[in-house]
C-alpha cells in the first residue's frame, strides 16, 4: 500500500476556507466598556442575522464587595428586562490555601418561571479581583421556540478572609416565543466599576 505525504507543511498559503468547511466563526458586533455603570445594555445587533450570539466578559470589577453579576433579557428593545426564565445552576470552588474545594448544585441561585435577573458570577472589589466568562444565546429571533442560553463565569472571591476561585455554570431558557432583541447586565448591588463586554454573532 502506498503512503502519501504532504510535501508542504505550511498553512501560510491558504487564503480562503475550503467550501466543505462551515460554521464557528465569531463576528464582532459591538464592544462596551464599563465605567461606574449601573447597567450595560445591548439594544442593537441581536436579530435574525445569526442563530447564535456570544457575549464575552473581561475583568468585570464591581464597586461593592461580595456582589453578584447578573443578566436579563428584553423582547421590546430594552423598554423592559423581564423575560420569564427557568434555569439550573451548579458551581465549583477552590480556596487558595487548599483548605476546601467543592462542586455542587446551587438550588438557591436557579430560577423557576421568574422574571428576576439570573446571577452567574460572585465578585469582590479588591484591586486585583475580577470575573470573566461568556454567555451563549441561541436563536433569539425565533417566534416559535423558547430561548435557550448557557453561561459560564469565574470570579475571584474572598470568603471568611480566604481568597478562592468560584466558577458558576448556568443553563436555562427564556420562556417566551417572542424574539429577544436586547440583553442587560448589572450587579445585584452597586455599579459595574470596570470591565469589557463584547457581543459576537456566530456564523
Secondary structure, DSSP 8 states (H G I E B T S, - for coil): ------S----TT--S--TT-----EEEEEEEEEEEESEEEE-SS-STT-SEEEEEEEEEEESSTTEEEEEEEESSTTS-----EEEEEEEEEEETTSS-EEEEE-TTT--SSB-S-EEEEEE--STT--EEEEEEEE-TT-SSS-EEEEEEEEEEEEETTEEEEEEEEEEEEE--SS---EEEEEESSS-EEEEEEEEEEE-
